[in-house]
Amino acid sequence: MPVQRTGASLHAGWRCGRRRWLAPVADLGVRPHLHPAMIDRENDVVEWAVLGSGLQEAREHLDSLIRDMESPGFNEASFGCQLSHIYAHLNQAWNGRNKVGQWTAADYDRLSQYPCDMRPDEGWPPHHDA
């Protein structure tokens, strides 16, 4: 079965004050309908805690973004920078939902990218027309 590819290289690269920009779409080599089992609270205690912690951080950053939107100096650059950071946390949660073991710096970069196996308008599991 062929690997699903995405248009990650087509996205504009803006920095947001980071070392490098992370594309919003990841080419994670995901094969449709062949997802390994998600980690679970019983067998993957550390990974489950990391998953929960990342989601908690996303919630805290989202709360902060909503508060900052009330500031007179709030602008599109600030909005984009903060929202991309929130997406990174959410993307790590989704892309890392079945990753067991310690994450490397390369894992964080790869898992922070927008997943190619999920579309916001499709829900989960993805709908595929025959």
HELIX and SHEET records of a PDB file:
HELIX    1   1 ALA A    8  LEU A   10  5                                   3    
HELIX    2   2 VAL A   45  ASP A   68  1                                  24    
HELIX    3   3 GLU A   76  ASN A   95  1                                  20    
HELIX    4   4 ALA A  105  LEU A  111  1                                   7    
END                                                                             
